[in-house]
Amino acid sequence: MTLRRDRLWRNRLTNAVQTLLIMGGLALSLSVPGYLLAGPGGVLISLTAVVFSSLLSSWMPVRVILTNAGAGMLRRHQAPELYEVLAHLYARADLPIAPQLFYVPSPDLNAFAVGTWRDGGIAVTEGLLHSLSMRELAGVLAHETSHLRHGDTRVMSMAAAMTRLTLWLTLVVQVALLASLPLVAAGELAFPWLPLLLVAVAPTLSTLLSLALSRNREYKADLEAVALTGDPEGLASALAELERYHSRWLSTIFGRQQPAGLDWLRTHPPTEERIQRLFDIDGERHGLAPHPGLQRHHGRRPRIHQRPGALGGHHWFLRRHR
């Protein structure tokens, strides 16, 4: 059985509206320094640059990051059970591509989507494989599959491009304002209070909006993952394990008492809220049960029969391996 379709579509609609509003706020933040530098033409040039840079960044930089991390491509014979689970999730998500897994030899607990639904895959770390059960890992893989399915990597690439360009353009505006100070001192030019206020607020606003967009997509991916697996408990258990790991890391920096307002600076929502939402789904049930294709892997531990070696940088500039 699956998650109620009315709840799923309501969540998708809400998420789409929130995404449009946040992207509109990011575009407005970018338009401010663009307009101050070159008027309406500057706004048009800035937004055009974002489109081109996001198209490029969604294809290449993540692959470069994987190369720097020493990532390797997991073949099906090296991790058959993982590929069986991922193939089931891809089929349920109607993804037209063959599953592709990448292995990162890192003790960190992490997994992330690479590329888009046309040529992407999912990267998992050694720490994650060592710490989670197959049931928990299936929830994490479903979460990342949802990111691929709904183009979250492309959306976040565009948001990141807007934020970076906003920071660069506001820096140029600030330099121009500093260059005009002699004219202000000579009384030939009024002090530009409004432009100064706008360029002071725009970078911070853009950064906060970008982080809010990331948190928004994470909530959606959680619900979509449950729709794929039928198992909110598995994902909730995985999130709890990830929270235990990351809370230890944060405690080494901030101590036991974390500073107020830290949630505003997170790329992911608070784990407690994510788990509570999953428990709410589990409490409703509505005939919800783990799908048979995944349930038979419950209780097992993830196994990799042969760990791949790191792939050279040239691999990541090629199209998807066939």
Disulfide bonds with the S-S distance in Angstrom:
none
